[in-house]
Amino acid sequence: MGHTLVVRLTSEDDRLALYRQASQAIVSRRKGYDGLHHYEETQHRVSQQPGSVRMNWSADFEFGPMARVVFGAGRAKEAGRITRELNGTAALVMTDPTLHRLGITEPIETALKSAEVRVEVFTEVATEPVLASVEAAVDLFRERGCDVIVAVGGGSSMDSAKAVSLLLGNGGKFQDYTERRVGTEWKRGRTVDKKGPPIMTVPTTAGTGADVTAGCGVFDPDSGIKLWAGGPNVRPSVSLCDPALTTSMPPRVTADTGFDALSQAIEAIITLRVNPYADALLLQAVETIGRYLPKAFANGNNLEARAAMLGAATMVGTAFPFGGLTHVHTYAEVLGDLTHMPHGRLIGLMLPHVLEWSAIGCPEKLGVIAQALGERVEGCSVHDAARRALDAVGRLCTEVEMTESLSSHDVTEDTLRVCAERVFAQHAPRSVGGPRAFRSVDEVFSILKNAY
C-alpha cells in the first residue's frame, strides 16, 4: 500500500527557492562542478533583481501515494509476471483497433499467456473515450469472468480502463461520479469509495500521464462534454513503461503527446500551490522534454529519446496532480469538446498564448523554467528571464512543427465565442489558483483570438 508524505512548508517564496535548487542539480549534471559554480555566481546576480526569495519551511503540502512504475526497454515481456503479482488470472486487454491491427498488443498478450493468464481482448476503445465503449467493456469483463485489466495504448485506452474499473468496483453509471459545478465549487454526486479490479497500464505514447494518474475522462455525446471522475481508488496499480512500444508513434503524435506532458509540467509549476517534491520532478521533466522531444520527433527509432520522453511523461503524471493544472488545459478540454481536435495538438497551439498572458503573474517561475529549457538568464532582469522561457517554448513549437493557427483547422470564430463562454462559466471561479485569473468572457476570448 502506498504512503503519503506530509510536510509543512511556507508560501510561494519557498517554492521558488526550491526551484532554484532543482535547477542547480540539472545544471550540475549538464556541466559538472565548474558549470554549477558559474550558475551559483550568476544566480546571485539574478537574485538581486525584484522577486528574490528566501527559504523557509513552514507551509502545508502532501505527496503520495503513487502508482508503481516498472520501466525499461524490453520489459513488456514481464507483463505476465506483474499480472500474477496482482493476483490476476484472466486479463481484459483494452486497446484501440489500430494498435491491435498493427500488432502492438501482441508482446503483451504473449507475455500474459506465458504466465498462464487467460486473455480476453477488447479492441473498441475510441479515439476519445465514450460512455458506450466503457459500458461495453464492463459487460465483456463480467461475461468473460476477468479479474484484472491491462490497458495498452495512449490516454484513451488508459482512461477507458480506469472508468471500467471504477464502475465494476462501485456500480451505477459513470455520470454519477463526475464533477459538476455547484455555485463556485465543483462537486461529485458520488465518490469512488471502493477499489475496482486492478489495472496495469502499458503506455504506447509519451505525454498524457494517464498511466499513473487517479482520474479519467469520458465523453458524453448527449451533453457534448467530456466528464471527469477520479479519486485514489481509480489510480492504476502498475505502469509498465517499455520505450520500445512507443517507437511506432508518428512525428505528429510524438509532438502532440510531448507538448501535453510539457504543458502539464509548466502549468503545475506556475500554480499558486506549494509542493517542492512535485516541483523537483516537474522541473526535471521540463529539462528532459526540452532536450529530447526534438530528437524523438526527428527519429522515432531513437530509443534513448523515446525512453527519455516516456520517463518524463510518467514523472509529470506522477507530479502534476499535486500542483494542479491551469488555463492551457482548460482551453484544450473545452475546445476538444467543441471541435474533437486531438488534445495534444490543442495544448500545443494554446500553450504559448496562455503563457504570454499569464507571465505577469509568474515571471520568477518562468525564469526558472527558462533555465530548465537550457536558456542562459545570468544578468537578466526577472522579466527578461521570463521572456526567455516564452521564447524557448516558441522555438520548441517550431522545431516540432506546432505552429499552425486554430483557423487552419476550420475552427470558426463562433466556436471560439462558445468556447470562451463555457470556459468562463465553468472555470472562472477556480482560475484564481493560477498565476492570473479570468475576469471576463472577453478576456478569455482575446486569448483564443491570439491563437486563431
Secondary structure per residue as TSV (DSSP state, phi and psi in degrees):
chain	resnum	aa	ss	phi	psi
A	1	M	-	360.0	138.3
A	2	G	-	-71.9	157.8
A	3	H	-	-114.2	150.4
A	4	T	-	-109.2	128.5
A	5	L	E	-89.1	124.9
A	6	V	E	-119.3	120.8
A	7	V	E	-134.3	159.6
A	8	R	E	-109.0	132.7
A	9	L	E	-128.7	-175.5
A	10	T	-	-101.9	-124.4
A	11	S	S	-106.5	-160.7
A	12	E	H	-59.8	-36.0
A	13	D	H	-62.8	-37.8
A	14	D	H	-61.4	-39.1
A	15	R	H	-62.5	-40.5
A	16	L	H	-65.6	-38.4
A	17	A	H	-62.3	-39.7
A	18	L	H	-69.1	-35.1
A	19	Y	H	-54.8	-45.0
A	20	R	H	-67.3	-35.9
A	21	Q	H	-62.8	-43.5
A	22	A	H	-64.3	-39.8
A	23	S	H	-64.4	-36.7
A	24	Q	H	-58.8	-41.8
A	25	A	H	-63.0	-40.2
A	26	I	H	-62.7	-46.2
A	27	V	H	-65.9	-38.8
A	28	S	H	-64.8	-37.0
A	29	R	H	-66.7	-36.0
A	30	R	H	-78.4	-37.5
A	31	K	H	-120.6	-7.5
A	32	G	H	80.8	-171.3
A	33	Y	H	-60.4	-44.4
A	34	D	H	-59.6	-40.9
A	35	G	H	-64.3	-39.5
A	36	L	H	-66.2	-41.2
A	37	H	H	-61.7	-43.0
A	38	H	H	-62.7	-40.6
A	39	Y	H	-60.4	-43.4
A	40	E	H	-63.0	-40.2
A	41	E	H	-65.3	-46.3
A	42	T	H	-70.8	-33.5
A	43	Q	H	-64.0	-33.9
A	44	H	H	-61.7	-40.8
A	45	R	H	-65.3	-42.0
A	46	V	H	-63.1	-36.2
A	47	S	H	-68.8	-15.8
A	48	Q	T	-76.4	-12.3
A	49	Q	S	-75.5	164.6
A	50	P	T	-54.3	139.9
A	51	G	T	98.4	9.9
A	52	S	-	-63.4	153.9
A	53	V	-	-127.5	162.1
A	54	R	-	-133.1	149.7
A	55	M	-	-86.5	137.0
A	56	N	-	-160.3	111.7
A	57	W	-	-88.6	95.5
A	58	S	-	-154.1	13.6
A	59	A	E	-102.5	177.9
A	60	D	E	-101.5	142.5
A	61	F	E	-160.2	162.2
A	62	E	E	-131.6	151.9
A	63	F	E	-143.6	116.6
A	64	G	-	113.4	169.5
A	65	P	-	-76.8	174.2
A	66	M	-	-136.1	161.2
A	67	A	-	-75.1	151.7
A	68	R	E	-72.6	136.6
A	69	V	E	-117.0	126.6
A	70	V	E	-114.3	115.6
A	71	F	E	-126.8	137.4
A	72	G	-	151.3	148.6
A	73	A	T	-63.3	131.1
A	74	G	T	87.9	-1.6
A	75	R	G	-80.5	-1.1
A	76	A	G	-58.3	-27.0
A	77	K	G	-67.8	-10.4
A	78	E	G	-92.6	6.2
A	79	A	H	-58.0	-39.3
A	80	G	H	-65.5	-46.7
A	81	R	H	-59.6	-44.9
A	82	I	H	-65.5	-39.8
A	83	T	H	-62.2	-39.1
A	84	R	H	-64.2	-36.2
A	85	E	H	-64.4	-26.0
A	86	L	T	-86.3	8.7
A	87	N	T	65.3	26.7
A	88	G	-	-84.6	135.5
A	89	T	S	-123.6	-17.5
A	90	A	E	-143.7	111.0
A	91	A	E	-103.0	134.5
A	92	L	E	-94.0	108.7
A	93	V	E	-86.3	118.8
A	94	M	E	-107.9	126.6
A	95	T	-	-155.6	177.5
A	96	D	-	-98.6	160.6
A	97	P	H	-62.1	-32.3
A	98	T	H	-67.8	-47.7
A	99	L	H	-60.9	-38.9
A	100	H	H	-67.0	-41.7
A	101	R	H	-64.6	-34.6
A	102	L	T	-79.3	-4.8
A	103	G	T	81.5	14.3
A	104	I	T	-65.5	-31.3
A	105	T	T	-83.0	-9.1
A	106	E	H	-57.9	-47.7
A	107	P	H	-62.4	-30.8
A	108	I	H	-69.8	-47.1
A	109	E	H	-60.3	-42.4
A	110	T	H	-62.4	-44.0
A	111	A	H	-64.0	-39.1
A	112	L	H	-64.0	-46.7
A	113	K	H	-65.0	-35.7
A	114	S	H	-63.9	-26.9
A	115	A	T	-92.3	12.1
A	116	E	T	61.3	39.5
A	117	V	-	-101.8	122.5
A	118	R	E	-67.4	140.4
A	119	V	E	-117.2	125.7
A	120	E	E	-119.1	136.1
A	121	V	E	-115.3	129.0
A	122	F	E	-112.1	113.5
A	123	T	-	-109.8	16.4
A	124	E	-	-103.3	24.7
A	125	V	-	-66.3	127.3
A	126	A	-	-83.4	160.1
A	127	T	S	-55.1	-39.1
A	128	E	S	-116.5	117.0
A	129	P	-	-51.9	133.9
A	130	V	B	-125.5	156.0
A	131	L	H	-58.1	-42.2
A	132	A	H	-61.6	-41.0
A	133	S	H	-65.6	-42.8
A	134	V	H	-61.9	-44.9
A	135	E	H	-65.3	-35.9
A	136	A	H	-65.3	-38.6
A	137	A	H	-68.1	-36.8
A	138	V	H	-59.5	-45.3
A	139	D	H	-62.8	-43.5
A	140	L	H	-65.2	-41.3
A	141	F	H	-55.9	-45.4
A	142	R	H	-69.8	-44.3
A	143	E	H	-61.9	-37.7
A	144	R	T	-93.0	2.3
A	145	G	T	64.6	41.4
A	146	C	-	-80.1	160.7
A	147	D	-	-135.2	4.5
A	148	V	E	-153.1	151.3
A	149	I	E	-116.4	133.3
A	150	V	E	-119.3	112.9
A	151	A	E	-99.3	119.1
A	152	V	E	-117.0	119.1
A	153	G	E	145.2	-153.7
A	154	G	S	-94.2	-157.9
A	155	G	H	-58.7	-32.5
A	156	S	H	-65.5	-45.0
A	157	S	H	-64.1	-40.7
A	158	M	H	-74.1	-40.7
A	159	D	H	-64.0	-39.8
A	160	S	H	-61.3	-44.3
A	161	A	H	-62.1	-40.7
A	162	K	H	-66.6	-38.8
A	163	A	H	-64.9	-39.0
A	164	V	H	-63.9	-46.9
A	165	S	H	-61.3	-41.9
A	166	L	H	-56.1	-48.6
A	167	L	H	-69.9	-36.8
A	168	L	H	-66.1	-34.8
A	169	G	H	-84.0	-23.6
A	170	N	H	-125.9	-14.3
A	171	G	-	75.7	-177.2
A	172	G	S	77.9	-159.6
A	173	K	-	-110.8	153.4
A	174	F	G	-58.3	-36.3
A	175	Q	G	-60.2	-25.2
A	176	D	G	-63.3	-26.1
A	177	Y	G	-104.4	2.0
A	178	T	S	-89.3	157.8
A	179	E	E	-77.5	138.8
A	180	R	E	-137.5	144.3
A	181	R	E	-78.4	128.8
A	182	V	E	-124.5	105.3
A	183	G	T	67.1	-125.0
A	184	T	T	-96.4	2.6
A	185	E	E	-114.3	158.9
A	186	W	E	-107.5	125.9
A	187	K	E	-130.9	157.2
A	188	R	E	-109.0	145.1
A	189	G	S	-67.3	-40.9
A	190	R	S	-134.0	147.4
A	191	T	-	-97.5	156.4
A	192	V	-	-86.5	92.4
A	193	D	-	-85.8	-21.7
A	194	K	S	-121.3	148.5
A	195	K	-	-81.7	129.4
A	196	G	-	-84.1	-166.4
A	197	P	S	-55.9	144.7
A	198	P	-	-62.4	150.4
A	199	I	E	-121.9	131.9
A	200	M	E	-111.6	121.5
A	201	T	E	-96.3	143.0
A	202	V	E	-130.3	89.9
A	203	P	E	-70.6	137.3
A	204	T	S	-112.8	1.9
A	205	T	S	-123.0	173.3
A	206	A	S	-133.3	89.3
A	207	G	S	179.1	-38.4
A	208	T	-	-75.4	-31.0
A	209	G	-	74.7	2.8
A	210	A	T	-66.0	-14.4
A	211	D	T	-68.5	-18.2
A	212	V	T	-128.2	-6.0
A	213	T	-	-82.7	162.8
A	214	A	S	-104.7	30.3
A	215	G	E	-138.9	165.6
A	216	C	E	-151.3	145.6
A	217	G	E	-118.7	135.3
A	218	V	E	-135.0	133.1
A	219	F	E	-80.2	132.5
A	220	D	E	-104.7	107.0
A	221	P	T	-64.9	-23.7
A	222	D	T	-69.0	-42.5
A	223	S	T	-92.3	-18.4
A	224	G	T	73.5	22.5
A	225	I	E	-128.7	141.8
A	226	K	E	-80.0	123.3
A	227	L	E	-95.2	143.3
A	228	W	E	-122.2	135.9
A	229	A	E	-137.1	158.7
A	230	G	E	178.0	-176.0
A	231	G	-	147.2	166.7
A	232	P	G	-54.2	-31.9
A	233	N	G	-76.0	-3.8
A	234	V	G	-94.3	-17.3
A	235	R	S	-63.1	135.2
A	236	P	-	-59.7	153.0
A	237	S	S	-76.4	-41.3
A	238	V	E	-140.8	138.7
A	239	S	E	-109.8	115.2
A	240	L	E	-97.8	104.1
A	241	C	E	-105.0	104.4
A	242	D	-	-113.2	106.3
A	243	P	G	-57.7	-26.3
A	244	A	G	-62.0	-25.9
A	245	L	G	-77.1	-9.1
A	246	T	G	-98.6	-3.5
A	247	T	T	-70.6	-17.1
A	248	S	T	-83.0	-5.9
A	249	M	-	-62.1	128.0
A	250	P	-	-69.1	161.3
A	251	P	H	-54.5	-40.8
A	252	R	H	-64.3	-42.0
A	253	V	H	-68.6	-35.6
A	254	T	H	-58.9	-45.3
A	255	A	H	-65.1	-45.6
A	256	D	H	-60.9	-50.3
A	257	T	H	-70.1	-34.6
A	258	G	H	-64.1	-39.6
A	259	F	H	-72.1	-28.7
A	260	D	H	-60.7	-47.6
A	261	A	H	-64.6	-43.6
A	262	L	H	-61.5	-44.4
A	263	S	H	-66.5	-40.6
A	264	Q	H	-56.2	-44.8
A	265	A	H	-64.5	-48.8
A	266	I	H	-64.5	-43.8
A	267	E	H	-60.2	-42.7
A	268	A	H	-68.4	-32.5
A	269	I	H	-68.2	-40.6
A	270	I	H	-88.1	1.1
A	271	T	S	-67.3	173.4
A	272	L	S	-87.0	-2.5
A	273	R	-	-75.4	159.1
A	274	V	-	-116.3	117.6
A	275	N	-	-156.3	86.0
A	276	P	H	-64.9	-29.4
A	277	Y	H	-66.1	-44.8
A	278	A	H	-64.9	-42.1
A	279	D	H	-62.6	-34.8
A	280	A	H	-60.6	-44.2
A	281	L	H	-65.9	-40.9
A	282	L	H	-66.0	-41.7
A	283	L	H	-65.5	-40.6
A	284	Q	H	-62.0	-38.4
A	285	A	H	-66.3	-42.0
A	286	V	H	-59.4	-45.9
A	287	E	H	-60.8	-42.8
A	288	T	H	-67.3	-44.1
A	289	I	H	-65.0	-43.7
A	290	G	H	-57.8	-36.2
A	291	R	H	-81.7	-38.5
A	292	Y	H	-106.5	-18.3
A	293	L	H	-60.5	-45.7
A	294	P	H	-59.8	-35.6
A	295	K	H	-69.3	-41.7
A	296	A	H	-66.8	-35.1
A	297	F	H	-67.0	-40.4
A	298	A	H	-71.9	-35.2
A	299	N	-	-147.8	102.1
A	300	G	T	-64.3	-17.2
A	301	N	T	-90.8	3.8
A	302	N	-	-75.1	96.2
A	303	L	H	-67.2	-32.2
A	304	E	H	-62.2	-44.6
A	305	A	H	-65.9	-40.8
A	306	R	H	-63.0	-43.1
A	307	A	H	-64.0	-42.3
A	308	A	H	-61.1	-43.8
A	309	M	H	-66.8	-40.2
A	310	L	H	-66.7	-42.0
A	311	G	H	-62.8	-41.9
A	312	A	H	-64.3	-41.7
A	313	A	H	-62.6	-39.8
A	314	T	H	-70.8	-36.0
A	315	M	H	-58.8	-47.2
A	316	V	H	-63.6	-44.1
A	317	G	H	-60.9	-33.9
A	318	T	H	-69.9	-37.8
A	319	A	H	-96.9	-35.2
A	320	F	G	-63.4	-30.0
A	321	P	G	-60.6	-20.4
A	322	F	G	-86.6	-8.9
A	323	G	T	-111.8	-31.6
A	324	G	-	90.3	164.2
A	325	L	-	-107.1	157.7
A	326	T	-	-117.8	-142.3
A	327	H	H	-73.7	-24.4
A	328	V	H	-60.1	-47.3
A	329	H	H	-70.2	-30.8
A	330	T	H	-60.0	-49.6
A	331	Y	H	-61.2	-46.6
A	332	A	H	-63.9	-37.9
A	333	E	H	-66.6	-45.1
A	334	V	H	-70.1	-43.0
A	335	L	H	-62.0	-36.1
A	336	G	H	-63.4	-40.7
A	337	D	H	-61.1	-37.7
A	338	L	H	-85.1	-31.1
A	339	T	H	-115.1	-21.0
A	340	H	-	61.1	24.4
A	341	M	-	-70.4	155.7
A	342	P	-	-57.5	136.1
A	343	H	H	-56.7	-48.7
A	344	G	H	-64.5	-33.8
A	345	R	H	-65.2	-44.0
A	346	L	H	-62.5	-39.8
A	347	I	H	-58.3	-49.9
A	348	G	H	-63.8	-35.0
A	349	L	H	-74.6	-29.0
A	350	M	H	-91.7	-27.1
A	351	L	H	-54.7	-50.2
A	352	P	H	-60.7	-36.8
A	353	H	H	-74.5	-38.8
A	354	V	H	-68.7	-39.7
A	355	L	H	-64.4	-41.1
A	356	E	H	-58.4	-44.1
A	357	W	H	-70.7	-34.1
A	358	S	H	-82.1	-17.5
A	359	A	G	-56.7	-32.9
A	360	I	G	-59.4	-26.3
A	361	G	G	-95.4	-4.5
A	362	C	-	-150.2	44.2
A	363	P	H	-63.2	-37.7
A	364	E	H	-63.2	-43.5
A	365	K	H	-69.6	-34.5
A	366	L	H	-65.1	-32.9
A	367	G	H	-62.8	-38.5
A	368	V	H	-69.9	-37.3
A	369	I	H	-62.5	-38.2
A	370	A	H	-58.4	-43.6
A	371	Q	H	-61.6	-43.1
A	372	A	H	-63.0	-29.3
A	373	L	T	-87.5	10.3
A	374	G	T	89.4	10.0
A	375	E	-	-82.9	144.8
A	376	R	-	-90.8	124.3
A	377	V	-	-119.4	6.2
A	378	E	T	-61.8	136.3
A	379	G	T	80.5	-4.5
A	380	C	-	-84.1	151.3
A	381	S	-	-70.7	165.5
A	382	V	H	-57.0	-42.4
A	383	H	H	-72.7	-34.1
A	384	D	H	-68.0	-37.5
A	385	A	H	-63.7	-39.6
A	386	A	H	-63.4	-39.8
A	387	R	H	-61.2	-34.5
A	388	R	H	-66.5	-31.7
A	389	A	H	-65.1	-44.9
A	390	L	H	-62.6	-40.5
A	391	D	H	-65.3	-39.5
A	392	A	H	-64.9	-41.1
A	393	V	H	-63.1	-41.6
A	394	G	H	-62.1	-41.9
A	395	R	H	-64.9	-38.7
A	396	L	H	-64.1	-39.0
A	397	C	H	-57.5	-44.2
A	398	T	H	-65.0	-41.7
A	399	E	H	-61.8	-33.6
A	400	V	T	-108.0	20.0
A	401	E	T	59.0	46.4
A	402	M	-	-112.2	60.4
A	403	T	-	-124.2	-0.7
A	404	E	-	-75.4	170.9
A	405	S	-	-97.9	164.3
A	406	L	G	-62.9	-35.4
A	407	S	G	-64.1	-27.0
A	408	S	G	-68.8	-14.0
A	409	H	G	-100.4	17.7
A	410	D	T	64.8	25.7
A	411	V	-	-77.6	130.9
A	412	T	-	-95.8	163.0
A	413	E	H	-65.5	-31.6
A	414	D	H	-61.8	-40.6
A	415	T	H	-63.9	-39.2
A	416	L	H	-62.0	-40.1
A	417	R	H	-65.5	-43.5
A	418	V	H	-61.7	-42.5
A	419	C	H	-59.4	-47.5
A	420	A	H	-59.9	-41.5
A	421	E	H	-65.5	-41.3
A	422	R	H	-67.5	-44.2
A	423	V	H	-58.5	-46.8
A	424	F	H	-67.7	-43.4
A	425	A	H	-65.7	-40.0
A	426	Q	H	-87.8	-32.1
A	427	H	H	-121.3	-9.3
A	428	A	G	-55.2	-43.9
A	429	P	G	-60.0	-36.7
A	430	R	G	-94.5	1.6
A	431	S	G	-68.0	-14.7
A	432	V	G	-65.9	-13.3
A	433	G	G	-78.3	-10.2
A	434	G	S	-93.8	178.9
A	435	P	S	-68.7	-22.8
A	436	R	S	-144.7	127.9
A	437	A	-	-92.5	151.7
A	438	F	-	-71.7	137.5
A	439	R	-	-112.8	-20.8
A	440	S	-	-161.3	162.3
A	441	V	H	-62.7	-38.9
A	442	D	H	-61.9	-37.3
A	443	E	H	-65.8	-43.4
A	444	V	H	-60.8	-42.4
A	445	F	H	-65.6	-35.8
A	446	S	H	-62.2	-35.1
A	447	I	H	-69.9	-39.9
A	448	L	H	-62.8	-39.6
A	449	K	H	-62.3	-34.7
A	450	N	H	-65.4	-29.0
A	451	A	H	-89.4	-4.9
A	452	Y	-	-82.1	360.0
